[in-house]
Amino acid sequence: MNYSKQWPVGIAIIYVFFVLLLVAFIIFSRFQRVDLVTEDYYDQEIKYQQQINRIERAQSLSEPLRWIYNKQEESLTVQFPPEFDPIKVRGNILFFRPSDAKQDKLVALNLLSDGTQLISTENLTTGYWKIKFFWQIENNDYYKEGILVVE
């Protein structure tokens, strides 16, 4: 066989294939969403900065917020720093289940006079939980996050 006369046809096929591939890529990319920024970008930025401020306020306390999980009693004891008046503390604790959002639980803060709160964990499924503390005292917001493994 004489291949010397067929190479221009081969090159033409390669070029046509390449052009078709580029056209297909352009059509595919045209229908993809590329929203990198939300429409309310500035509002989101302000909220993010407020969250950073909450975290920094919680980290600057004389003693950190603490919690102790008691497996036998199926309870979680939350201890707020002594610098807070328990009567003035308002907020929530979110028990966040990363594997199933339907199991998330929100508990209102209701501190005892010693700055503690006892929360039953018997209704929490065993496994990994994130606990998120949101609280406010005298117009200052605080936030702390941690991990709870219920056994």
DSSP file with accessible surface (Angstrom, degrees, kcal/mol):
  #  RESIDUE AA STRUCTURE BP1 BP2  ACC     N-H-->O    O-->H-N    N-H-->O    O-->H-N    TCO  KAPPA ALPHA  PHI   PSI    X-CA   Y-CA   Z-CA
    1    1 A M              0   0  179      0, 0.0     2,-0.9     0, 0.0     0, 0.0   0.000 360.0 360.0 360.0 147.2    0.0    0.0    0.0
    2    2 A N    >   +     0   0   94      1,-0.1     3,-0.5     2,-0.0     4,-0.2  -0.834 360.0 174.2-102.0 104.0    1.1    3.5   -0.7
    3    3 A Y  G >>  +     0   0  154     -2,-0.9     4,-0.9     1,-0.2     3,-0.9   0.550  62.2  85.9 -85.7  -8.5    0.6    5.5    2.5
    4    4 A S  G 34 S+     0   0   69      1,-0.2    -1,-0.2     2,-0.2     3,-0.1   0.778  91.8  46.1 -67.6 -22.6    2.3    8.7    1.1
    5    5 A K  G <4 S+     0   0  166     -3,-0.5     4,-0.3     1,-0.1    -1,-0.2   0.581 108.1  57.2 -94.2  -9.3   -1.1    9.8   -0.4
    6    6 A Q  T <> S+     0   0   99     -3,-0.9     4,-1.8    -4,-0.2     3,-0.3   0.606  81.0  83.2 -97.4 -13.6   -3.2    9.1    2.7
    7    7 A W  H  X S+     0   0  159     -4,-0.9     4,-2.4     1,-0.2     5,-0.2   0.870  86.3  56.7 -63.8 -34.1   -1.3   11.3    5.3
    8    8 A P  H  > S+     0   0   63      0, 0.0     4,-2.3     0, 0.0    -1,-0.2   0.911 107.0  50.6 -63.8 -34.2   -3.1   14.5    4.3
    9    9 A V  H  > S+     0   0   89     -3,-0.3     4,-2.4    -4,-0.3    -2,-0.2   0.921 109.8  50.5 -66.5 -41.3   -6.5   12.8    5.0
   10   10 A G  H  X S+     0   0   31     -4,-1.8     4,-2.2     2,-0.2    -1,-0.2   0.918 110.8  47.9 -62.1 -43.8   -5.2   11.6    8.4
   11   11 A I  H  X S+     0   0   71     -4,-2.4     4,-2.6     1,-0.2    -1,-0.2   0.920 110.8  51.9 -64.9 -40.7   -4.1   15.2    9.3
   12   12 A A  H  X S+     0   0   51     -4,-2.3     4,-2.6    -5,-0.2     5,-0.2   0.913 109.1  50.2 -63.1 -39.9   -7.4   16.6    8.2
   13   13 A I  H  X S+     0   0  109     -4,-2.4     4,-2.7     2,-0.2    -1,-0.2   0.922 110.4  50.0 -64.5 -41.7   -9.3   14.0   10.4
   14   14 A I  H  X S+     0   0  115     -4,-2.2     4,-2.6     2,-0.2    -2,-0.2   0.938 112.1  47.6 -63.1 -44.6   -7.1   15.0   13.4
   15   15 A Y  H  X S+     0   0  154     -4,-2.6     4,-2.5     2,-0.2    -2,-0.2   0.927 112.7  48.2 -63.9 -42.7   -7.8   18.7   12.9
   16   16 A V  H  X S+     0   0   87     -4,-2.6     4,-2.6     2,-0.2     5,-0.2   0.930 112.3  49.5 -62.9 -43.5  -11.5   18.1   12.5
   17   17 A F  H  X S+     0   0  137     -4,-2.7     4,-2.3    -5,-0.2    -2,-0.2   0.924 110.9  50.1 -61.3 -42.7  -11.6   16.0   15.6
   18   18 A F  H  X S+     0   0  110     -4,-2.6     4,-2.3    -5,-0.2    -2,-0.2   0.926 111.2  48.1 -62.9 -44.0   -9.6   18.6   17.5
   19   19 A V  H  X S+     0   0   81     -4,-2.5     4,-2.6     1,-0.2     5,-0.2   0.923 111.7  50.0 -64.4 -42.7  -12.1   21.4   16.4
   20   20 A L  H  X S+     0   0  112     -4,-2.6     4,-2.5     1,-0.2    -1,-0.2   0.899 109.7  51.7 -62.1 -39.7  -15.1   19.3   17.4
   21   21 A L  H  X S+     0   0  101     -4,-2.3     4,-2.4    -5,-0.2    -2,-0.2   0.923 110.5  48.1 -63.4 -42.8  -13.5   18.6   20.8
   22   22 A L  H  X S+     0   0   79     -4,-2.3     4,-2.5     2,-0.2    -2,-0.2   0.922 111.7  49.5 -64.0 -42.9  -13.0   22.4   21.3
   23   23 A V  H  X S+     0   0   70     -4,-2.6     4,-2.6     2,-0.2     5,-0.2   0.929 111.3  49.5 -63.0 -43.5  -16.6   23.2   20.3
   24   24 A A  H  X S+     0   0   56     -4,-2.5     4,-2.7     1,-0.2    -2,-0.2   0.921 111.4  49.5 -62.3 -41.5  -17.9   20.5   22.6
   25   25 A F  H  X S+     0   0  131     -4,-2.4     4,-2.8     2,-0.2     5,-0.2   0.916 110.7  49.6 -64.4 -41.5  -15.8   21.9   25.5
   26   26 A I  H  X S+     0   0  105     -4,-2.5     4,-1.8     2,-0.2    -2,-0.2   0.930 112.9  46.7 -64.7 -42.7  -17.0   25.4   24.8
   27   27 A I  H  X S+     0   0   94     -4,-2.6     4,-1.0     2,-0.2    -2,-0.2   0.935 113.9  48.6 -64.5 -44.3  -20.7   24.3   24.8
   28   28 A F  H >< S+     0   0  124     -4,-2.7     3,-0.7     1,-0.2     4,-0.2   0.938 113.3  46.1 -60.9 -46.8  -20.1   22.3   28.0
   29   29 A S  H >< S+     0   0   53     -4,-2.8     3,-1.0     1,-0.2    -1,-0.2   0.803 103.5  64.6 -70.1 -25.7  -18.4   25.1   29.8
   30   30 A R  H 3< S+     0   0  197     -4,-1.8    -1,-0.2     1,-0.2    -2,-0.2   0.831 104.1  46.3 -65.9 -30.6  -21.1   27.6   28.7
   31   31 A F  T << S+     0   0  162     -4,-1.0     2,-0.4    -3,-0.7    -1,-0.2   0.375  91.3 101.1 -96.1   5.3  -23.7   25.8   30.7
   32   32 A Q  S <  S-     0   0   98     -3,-1.0     2,-0.4    -4,-0.2    -3,-0.0  -0.730  73.1-124.2 -91.1 139.2  -21.7   25.4   33.9
   33   33 A R        +     0   0  200     -2,-0.4    -2,-0.1     1,-0.1    -3,-0.0  -0.662  27.0 178.2 -81.9 135.0  -22.4   27.7   36.8
   34   34 A V        +     0   0  115     -2,-0.4     2,-1.1     3,-0.0     3,-0.1  -0.263  16.1 156.4-130.3  44.6  -19.3   29.6   38.0
   35   35 A D        +     0   0  104      1,-0.2     3,-0.1     0, 0.0    -2,-0.1  -0.617   4.8 165.4 -74.7 101.3  -20.8   31.8   40.8
   36   36 A L        +     0   0  166     -2,-1.1     2,-0.4     1,-0.2    -1,-0.2   0.697  64.0  42.9 -88.9 -21.4  -17.8   32.4   42.9
   37   37 A V  S    S-     0   0   86     -3,-0.1    -1,-0.2     2,-0.0     4,-0.1  -0.978  82.5-124.2-129.4 136.8  -19.3   35.2   44.9
   38   38 A T    >   -     0   0   74     -2,-0.4     3,-1.0     1,-0.1     4,-0.1  -0.344  27.8-114.2 -72.9 161.8  -22.8   35.4   46.4
   39   39 A E  T 3  S+     0   0  205      1,-0.3     3,-0.3     2,-0.1     2,-0.2   0.841 118.2  48.0 -66.6 -32.0  -25.0   38.3   45.4
   40   40 A D  T 3> S+     0   0   64      1,-0.2     4,-2.4     2,-0.1    -1,-0.3  -0.296  72.8 146.0-102.1  51.0  -24.9   39.6   49.0
   41   41 A Y  H <>  +     0   0  103     -3,-1.0     4,-2.2     1,-0.2    -1,-0.2   0.883  68.7  49.2 -55.4 -45.5  -21.1   39.3   49.2
   42   42 A Y  H  > S+     0   0  179     -3,-0.3     4,-2.1     1,-0.2    -1,-0.2   0.900 110.5  50.2 -68.5 -38.2  -20.7   42.3   51.5
   43   43 A D  H  > S+     0   0   94      1,-0.2     4,-2.2     2,-0.2    -1,-0.2   0.912 111.3  49.5 -63.6 -41.0  -23.4   41.2   53.9
   44   44 A Q  H  X S+     0   0   84     -4,-2.4     4,-2.3     2,-0.2    -2,-0.2   0.885 109.0  52.5 -64.6 -38.4  -21.7   37.8   54.1
   45   45 A E  H  X S+     0   0   87     -4,-2.2     4,-2.3    -5,-0.2    -2,-0.2   0.908 109.2  49.3 -64.5 -40.5  -18.3   39.4   54.7
   46   46 A I  H  X S+     0   0   96     -4,-2.1     4,-2.3     2,-0.2    -2,-0.2   0.928 111.2  49.5 -65.1 -43.5  -19.7   41.4   57.6
   47   47 A K  H  X S+     0   0  117     -4,-2.2     4,-2.0     1,-0.2    -2,-0.2   0.896 110.3  51.1 -62.3 -39.9  -21.4   38.3   59.1
   48   48 A Y  H  X S+     0   0  146     -4,-2.3     4,-2.2     2,-0.2    -1,-0.2   0.918 109.7  49.2 -64.3 -42.5  -18.1   36.4   58.8
   49   49 A Q  H  X S+     0   0   86     -4,-2.3     4,-2.3     1,-0.2    -2,-0.2   0.893 109.0  53.1 -64.6 -37.7  -16.2   39.2   60.6
   50   50 A Q  H  X S+     0   0   89     -4,-2.3     4,-2.2     2,-0.2    -1,-0.2   0.900 108.0  51.1 -63.1 -38.8  -18.8   39.2   63.3
   51   51 A Q  H  X S+     0   0   43     -4,-2.0     4,-2.3     2,-0.2    -2,-0.2   0.910 108.5  51.3 -65.1 -40.9  -18.3   35.4   63.8
   52   52 A I  H  X S+     0   0   45     -4,-2.2     4,-2.6     1,-0.2    -2,-0.2   0.921 109.5  51.0 -60.7 -41.7  -14.5   36.0   64.0
   53   53 A N  H  X S+     0   0   54     -4,-2.3     4,-2.4     1,-0.2    -2,-0.2   0.899 108.5  51.6 -64.0 -40.2  -15.1   38.6   66.7
   54   54 A R  H  X S+     0   0   55     -4,-2.2     4,-2.1     2,-0.2    89,-1.2   0.927 111.5  47.2 -61.0 -44.8  -17.3   36.2   68.7
   55   55 A I  H  X S+     0   0   56     -4,-2.3     4,-2.1     1,-0.2    -2,-0.2   0.926 112.1  49.4 -64.4 -44.4  -14.6   33.5   68.6
   56   56 A E  H  X S+     0   0  106     -4,-2.6     4,-1.3     1,-0.2    -1,-0.2   0.891 109.6  52.2 -64.1 -38.9  -11.9   36.0   69.6
   57   57 A R  H  < S+     0   0   75     -4,-2.4     3,-0.3     1,-0.2    -1,-0.2   0.920 110.4  48.2 -62.2 -42.6  -14.1   37.2   72.5
   58   58 A A  H >< S+     0   0    9     -4,-2.1     3,-0.9     1,-0.2    -2,-0.2   0.868 111.1  50.9 -66.6 -34.1  -14.6   33.7   73.7
   59   59 A Q  H 3< S+     0   0  147     -4,-2.1    -1,-0.2     1,-0.2    -2,-0.2   0.745 103.9  59.0 -75.3 -21.4  -10.8   32.9   73.5
   60   60 A S  T 3< S+     0   0   93     -4,-1.3    -1,-0.2    -3,-0.3    -2,-0.2   0.390  78.8 119.2 -90.9   5.9   -9.9   36.0   75.5
   61   61 A L  S <  S-     0   0   20     -3,-0.9    -3,-0.0    -4,-0.2     4,-0.0  -0.310  76.0-118.4 -68.9 155.6  -11.9   35.0   78.6
   62   62 A S  S    S+     0   0   90      1,-0.2    -1,-0.1     2,-0.0    -3,-0.0   0.873 103.6  16.6 -63.0 -35.6  -10.0   34.5   81.8
   63   63 A E  S    S-     0   0   82      3,-0.0    -1,-0.2     0, 0.0    20,-0.1  -0.996  90.9-116.2-134.3 142.0  -11.1   30.8   81.8
   64   64 A P        -     0   0   57      0, 0.0     2,-0.2     0, 0.0    -5,-0.1  -0.329  34.4 -95.6 -75.4 159.1  -12.5   28.9   78.8
   65   65 A L        -     0   0    5     -7,-0.2     2,-0.3    15,-0.1    15,-0.2  -0.539  51.2-163.3 -66.0 134.9  -15.9   27.5   78.5
   66   66 A R  E     -A   79   0A 124     13,-2.5    13,-3.4    -2,-0.2     2,-0.3  -0.910  16.3-172.1-126.4 155.0  -15.7   23.8   79.5
   67   67 A W  E     -A   78   0A  60     -2,-0.3     2,-0.4    11,-0.2    11,-0.2  -0.994   6.1-160.6-144.4 147.9  -17.9   20.8   79.1
   68   68 A I  E     -A   77   0A 122      9,-2.3     9,-2.7    -2,-0.3     2,-0.5  -0.994  10.5-147.4-131.4 126.0  -17.7   17.3   80.5
   69   69 A Y  E     -A   76   0A  52     -2,-0.4     2,-0.6     7,-0.2     7,-0.2  -0.807   7.5-161.4 -95.0 128.5  -19.5   14.3   79.1
   70   70 A N  E  >> -A   75   0A  46      5,-3.1     5,-1.9    -2,-0.5     4,-0.7  -0.925   4.7-171.5-112.4 106.9  -20.6   11.6   81.6
   71   71 A K  T  45S+     0   0  100     -2,-0.6     3,-0.4     1,-0.2    -1,-0.2   0.896  83.8  51.6 -64.9 -41.5  -21.2    8.3   79.7
   72   72 A Q  T  45S+     0   0  163      1,-0.2    -1,-0.2     2,-0.1    -2,-0.0   0.898 118.7  35.4 -65.9 -41.5  -22.8    6.6   82.8
   73   73 A E  T  45S-     0   0  133      2,-0.1    -1,-0.2    47,-0.0    -2,-0.2   0.469 103.1-130.7 -90.3  -2.6  -25.3    9.3   83.5
   74   74 A E  T  <5 +     0   0   85     -4,-0.7    47,-2.8    -3,-0.4    48,-0.7   0.953  64.6 123.0  48.9  58.3  -25.8   10.1   79.8
   75   75 A S  E   < -AB  70 120A   6     -5,-1.9    -5,-3.1    45,-0.3     2,-0.4  -0.969  55.8-143.4-145.6 160.3  -25.3   13.8   80.4
   76   76 A L  E     -AB  69 119A   0     43,-2.8    43,-2.8    -2,-0.3     2,-0.6  -0.997  15.1-156.0-126.0 123.3  -23.2   16.8   79.4
   77   77 A T  E     -AB  68 118A  49     -9,-2.7    -9,-2.3    -2,-0.4     2,-0.5  -0.908   7.4-160.6-102.6 123.7  -22.2   19.3   82.0
   78   78 A V  E     -AB  67 117A   0     39,-2.8    39,-1.7    -2,-0.6     2,-0.5  -0.899   2.9-164.0-105.7 129.9  -21.4   22.8   80.7
   79   79 A Q  E     -AB  66 116A  71    -13,-3.4   -13,-2.5    -2,-0.5    37,-0.2  -0.955   4.3-157.4-118.7 115.1  -19.3   25.1   82.9
   80   80 A F        -     0   0    2     35,-2.9   -15,-0.1    -2,-0.5   -13,-0.0  -0.573  36.4 -88.0 -85.8 153.2  -19.2   28.8   82.0
   81   81 A P    >   -     0   0    4      0, 0.0     3,-1.6     0, 0.0    -1,-0.1  -0.250  34.3-120.8 -59.1 148.2  -16.4   31.0   83.2
   82   82 A P  T 3  S+     0   0   90      0, 0.0    -2,-0.0     0, 0.0    33,-0.0   0.674 104.4  76.4 -67.8 -14.7  -16.9   32.6   86.7
   83   83 A E  T 3  S+     0   0   96    -20,-0.1     2,-0.4     2,-0.1    -3,-0.0   0.637  83.2  83.0 -71.8 -10.9  -16.6   36.1   85.3
   84   84 A F  S <  S-     0   0   21     -3,-1.6    -4,-0.1    31,-0.0     3,-0.0  -0.772  80.3-130.2 -97.0 138.9  -20.2   35.8   83.9
   85   85 A D    >>  -     0   0   69     -2,-0.4     3,-1.4     1,-0.1     4,-0.7  -0.765  19.5-144.3 -80.1 115.7  -23.3   36.4   85.9
   86   86 A P  G >4 S+     0   0   23      0, 0.0     3,-0.5     0, 0.0    25,-0.4   0.788  96.6  59.6 -56.9 -27.7  -25.4   33.3   85.1
   87   87 A I  G 34 S+     0   0  126      1,-0.2    26,-0.0    26,-0.1    -2,-0.0   0.841 105.6  48.0 -69.2 -31.5  -28.6   35.3   85.2
   88   88 A K  G <4 S+     0   0   99     -3,-1.4     2,-0.4     2,-0.0    50,-0.3   0.580  85.9 105.7 -87.4 -10.1  -27.4   37.5   82.4
   89   89 A V    <<  +     0   0    3     -4,-0.7     2,-0.4    -3,-0.5    22,-0.3  -0.599  44.4 174.1 -78.2 124.9  -26.2   34.7   80.0
   90   90 A R  E     +C  136   0B 151     46,-2.0    46,-3.1    -2,-0.4     2,-0.3  -0.976  24.3  84.5-127.3 142.8  -28.5   34.1   77.1
   91   91 A G  E     -C  135   0B  21     -2,-0.4    18,-2.7    18,-0.3     2,-0.3  -0.992  55.5 -91.2 161.7-164.2  -27.9   31.8   74.2
   92   92 A N  E     -CD 134 108B  62     42,-2.5    42,-2.8    -2,-0.3     2,-0.5  -0.949  12.2-139.2-142.3 159.6  -28.1   28.3   72.7
   93   93 A I  E     -CD 133 107B   0     14,-3.0    14,-3.0    -2,-0.3     2,-0.6  -0.995  19.6-155.8-120.7 125.6  -26.2   25.1   72.3
   94   94 A L  E     -CD 132 106B  39     38,-3.0    38,-2.5    -2,-0.5     2,-0.9  -0.910   4.9-156.2-104.2 122.0  -26.4   23.4   68.9
   95   95 A F  E     -CD 131 105B   4     10,-3.5    10,-2.1    -2,-0.6     2,-0.5  -0.882  21.6-164.5 -93.5 106.5  -25.7   19.7   68.8
   96   96 A F  E     -C  130   0B  57     34,-3.5    34,-3.0    -2,-0.9     5,-0.1  -0.847  13.3-161.3-103.9 121.9  -24.7   19.3   65.2
   97   97 A R    >   -     0   0   29     -2,-0.5     3,-1.2     3,-0.2     6,-0.2  -0.870   1.9-165.1-102.4 102.4  -24.6   15.9   63.6
   98   98 A P  T 3  S+     0   0   64      0, 0.0     3,-0.2     0, 0.0    -1,-0.2   0.838  87.3  51.2 -59.0 -30.5  -22.4   16.1   60.5
   99   99 A S  T 3  S+     0   0   94     29,-0.3     2,-0.2     1,-0.3    30,-0.1   0.659 124.6  20.0 -83.9 -14.0  -23.7   12.8   59.1
  100  100 A D    X   -     0   0   56     -3,-1.2     3,-1.9     1,-0.1    -1,-0.3  -0.699  57.0-168.3-158.8 100.1  -27.4   13.5   59.5
  101  101 A A  G >  S+     0   0   71      1,-0.3     3,-1.4    -3,-0.2    -4,-0.1   0.734  85.5  72.0 -64.5 -21.3  -28.7   17.1   59.8
  102  102 A K  G 3  S+     0   0  195      1,-0.3    -1,-0.3    -5,-0.0    -2,-0.0   0.729  93.5  56.3 -66.6 -20.2  -32.2   15.8   60.8
  103  103 A Q  G <  S+     0   0   46     -3,-1.9    -1,-0.3    -6,-0.2    -2,-0.2   0.490  77.3 125.3 -90.9  -2.9  -30.7   14.8   64.2
  104  104 A D    <   -     0   0   51     -3,-1.4     2,-0.4    -4,-0.2    -8,-0.2  -0.254  43.1-162.3 -57.4 142.2  -29.4   18.3   65.0
  105  105 A K  E     -D   95   0B  83    -10,-2.1   -10,-3.5     2,-0.0     2,-0.5  -0.992  10.9-154.9-132.5 138.8  -30.7   19.6   68.3
  106  106 A L  E     -D   94   0B 111     -2,-0.4     2,-0.5   -12,-0.2   -12,-0.2  -0.954  12.0-171.2-114.7 126.2  -30.8   23.1   69.7
  107  107 A V  E     -D   93   0B  40    -14,-3.0   -14,-3.0    -2,-0.5     2,-0.2  -0.971  19.4-130.6-120.3 128.6  -30.9   23.6   73.5
  108  108 A A  E     -D   92   0B  63     -2,-0.5     2,-0.3   -16,-0.2   -16,-0.3  -0.507  29.1-109.7 -75.3 143.6  -31.5   27.0   75.1
  109  109 A L        +     0   0   18    -18,-2.7   -18,-0.3    -2,-0.2     2,-0.1  -0.588  42.5 165.1 -74.6 132.9  -29.0   28.1   77.8
  110  110 A N        -     0   0  129     -2,-0.3     2,-0.1   -20,-0.1   -23,-0.1  -0.641  21.3-163.2-147.7  81.1  -30.5   28.0   81.3
  111  111 A L        -     0   0   22    -25,-0.4     6,-0.2   -22,-0.3     2,-0.1  -0.360  13.2-129.2 -76.6 147.7  -27.6   28.2   83.7
  112  112 A L    >   -     0   0  104      4,-3.2     3,-2.2    -2,-0.1    -1,-0.1  -0.320  41.6 -91.3 -79.1 173.5  -27.7   27.4   87.4
  113  113 A S  T 3  S+     0   0  121      1,-0.3   -26,-0.1     2,-0.1    -1,-0.1   0.751 126.9  57.8 -63.2 -22.2  -26.4   29.9   89.9
  114  114 A D  T 3  S-     0   0   98      2,-0.1    -1,-0.3   -28,-0.1     3,-0.1   0.355 121.2-105.3 -89.3   6.5  -22.9   28.3   89.8
  115  115 A G  S <  S+     0   0    6     -3,-2.2   -35,-2.9     1,-0.3     2,-0.3   0.680  81.9 118.9  82.6  17.9  -22.7   28.9   86.0
  116  116 A T  E     -B   79   0A  15    -37,-0.2    -4,-3.2    -4,-0.1     2,-0.3  -0.749  43.5-163.3-113.0 162.5  -23.3   25.3   85.0
  117  117 A Q  E     -B   78   0A  18    -39,-1.7   -39,-2.8    -2,-0.3     2,-0.5  -0.980  10.7-147.8-143.9 132.9  -26.0   23.6   83.0
  118  118 A L  E     -B   77   0A 109     -2,-0.3     2,-0.5   -41,-0.2   -41,-0.2  -0.894  17.7-171.9-102.5 124.7  -26.7   19.8   82.9
  119  119 A I  E     -B   76   0A  13    -43,-2.8   -43,-2.8    -2,-0.5     2,-0.2  -0.971  21.1-127.6-121.9 128.9  -27.9   18.5   79.5
  120  120 A S  E     -B   75   0A  67     -2,-0.5   -45,-0.3   -45,-0.2     3,-0.1  -0.522  19.0-174.4 -73.7 137.0  -29.2   15.0   79.0
  121  121 A T    >   +     0   0    2    -47,-2.8     3,-1.6    -2,-0.2   -46,-0.2   0.254  55.8 105.3-112.5  11.3  -27.6   13.1   76.1
  122  122 A E  T 3  S+     0   0  122    -48,-0.7    -1,-0.1     1,-0.3   -47,-0.1   0.784  80.7  51.3 -65.8 -24.8  -29.8   10.1   76.2
  123  123 A N  T 3  S+     0   0  127     -3,-0.1     2,-0.4   -49,-0.1    -1,-0.3   0.460  89.8  99.0 -90.1  -0.7  -31.7   11.2   73.1
  124  124 A L  S <  S-     0   0   15     -3,-1.6     3,-0.1     1,-0.0     2,-0.1  -0.741  78.9-119.8 -87.9 132.8  -28.4   11.7   71.1
  125  125 A T        -     0   0   62     -2,-0.4    25,-0.3   -22,-0.1    -2,-0.1  -0.400  37.8 -97.5 -65.9 143.8  -27.4    9.0   68.8
  126  126 A T  S    S+     0   0   90     23,-0.1     2,-0.3    -2,-0.1    25,-0.2  -0.322  84.4  51.9 -62.7 145.2  -24.0    7.4   69.5
  127  127 A G  E    S- E   0 150B  23     23,-2.6    23,-2.5    -3,-0.1     2,-0.4  -0.872  91.5  -9.1 130.6-158.9  -21.2    8.8   67.5
  128  128 A Y  E     + E   0 149B 101     -2,-0.3     2,-0.3    21,-0.2   -29,-0.3  -0.600  55.3 170.8 -86.9 129.9  -19.6   12.0   66.5
  129  129 A W  E     - E   0 148B   1     19,-2.5    19,-2.9    -2,-0.4     2,-0.5  -0.980  25.3-143.1-133.8 146.4  -21.2   15.4   67.3
  130  130 A K  E     -CE  96 147B  63    -34,-3.0   -34,-3.5    -2,-0.3     2,-0.5  -0.931  17.4-154.2-102.9 135.1  -20.1   19.0   67.0
  131  131 A I  E     -CE  95 146B   0     15,-2.4    15,-2.5    -2,-0.5     2,-0.5  -0.952   8.0-167.4-112.0 130.2  -21.3   21.2   69.8
  132  132 A K  E     -CE  94 145B  45    -38,-2.5   -38,-3.0    -2,-0.5     2,-0.6  -0.974   4.8-157.6-121.2 121.4  -21.6   24.9   69.0
  133  133 A F  E     +CE  93 144B   0     11,-3.6    11,-1.8    -2,-0.5     2,-0.5  -0.874  11.5 179.1-102.7 122.1  -22.1   27.4   71.9
  134  134 A F  E     +CE  92 143B  71    -42,-2.8   -42,-2.5    -2,-0.6     2,-0.3  -0.990  16.5 158.1-118.7 121.1  -23.7   30.8   71.0
  135  135 A W  E     -CE  91 142B   6      7,-1.9     7,-2.9    -2,-0.5     2,-0.4  -0.977  24.5-154.5-145.1 161.0  -24.2   33.1   74.0
  136  136 A Q  E     +CE  90 141B  77    -46,-3.1   -46,-2.0    -2,-0.3     2,-0.4  -0.996   8.6 179.6-137.2 139.5  -24.6   36.8   74.7
  137  137 A I  E >  S- E   0 140B  11      3,-2.3     3,-1.7    -2,-0.4   -48,-0.1  -0.971  75.4 -19.7-140.6 121.8  -23.9   38.9   77.8
  138  138 A E  T 3  S-     0   0  126     -2,-0.4     3,-0.1   -50,-0.3    -1,-0.1   0.912 128.0 -48.0  47.8  53.8  -24.5   42.6   77.9
  139  139 A N  T 3  S+     0   0  145      1,-0.2     2,-0.5    -3,-0.0    -1,-0.3   0.631 113.0 119.2  65.1  14.1  -24.6   43.0   74.1
  140  140 A N  E <   -E  137   0B  68     -3,-1.7    -3,-2.3   -83,-0.0     2,-0.3  -0.962  52.8-150.0-108.7 123.5  -21.4   41.0   73.6
  141  141 A D  E     -E  136   0B  53     -2,-0.5     2,-0.3    -5,-0.2    -5,-0.2  -0.721  13.4-171.3 -93.9 144.5  -21.7   37.9   71.5
  142  142 A Y  E     -E  135   0B  24     -7,-2.9    -7,-1.9    -2,-0.3     2,-0.3  -0.931   5.1-170.9-132.1 154.2  -19.5   34.8   72.1
  143  143 A Y  E     +E  134   0B  15    -89,-1.2     2,-0.3    -2,-0.3   -85,-0.2  -0.988   7.8 170.1-148.8 136.4  -19.0   31.6   70.2
  144  144 A K  E     -E  133   0B  64    -11,-1.8   -11,-3.6    -2,-0.3     2,-0.4  -0.991  11.2-163.3-144.5 145.4  -17.2   28.4   70.9
  145  145 A E  E     +E  132   0B  81     -2,-0.3     2,-0.3   -13,-0.2   -13,-0.2  -0.949  16.1 156.7-130.3 146.6  -17.2   25.1   69.1
  146  146 A G  E     -E  131   0B  13    -15,-2.5   -15,-2.4    -2,-0.4     2,-0.4  -0.900  35.4 -98.0-154.5-174.8  -16.1   21.6   70.2
  147  147 A I  E     -E  130   0B  96     -2,-0.3     2,-0.4   -17,-0.2   -17,-0.2  -0.907  24.2-172.4-118.7 140.7  -16.4   17.9   69.6
  148  148 A L  E     -E  129   0B   6    -19,-2.9   -19,-2.5    -2,-0.4     2,-0.7  -0.997   6.9-163.2-131.6 127.4  -18.5   15.4   71.5
  149  149 A V  E     -E  128   0B  74     -2,-0.4     2,-0.4   -21,-0.2   -21,-0.2  -0.937  13.4-154.4-111.5 109.1  -18.4   11.7   71.0
  150  150 A V  E      E  127   0B   8    -23,-2.5   -23,-2.6    -2,-0.7    -2,-0.0  -0.705 360.0 360.0 -85.8 128.0  -21.4   10.0   72.5
  151  151 A E              0   0  125     -2,-0.4   -77,-0.0   -25,-0.2    -2,-0.0  -0.777 360.0 360.0-110.6 360.0  -20.9    6.4   73.4
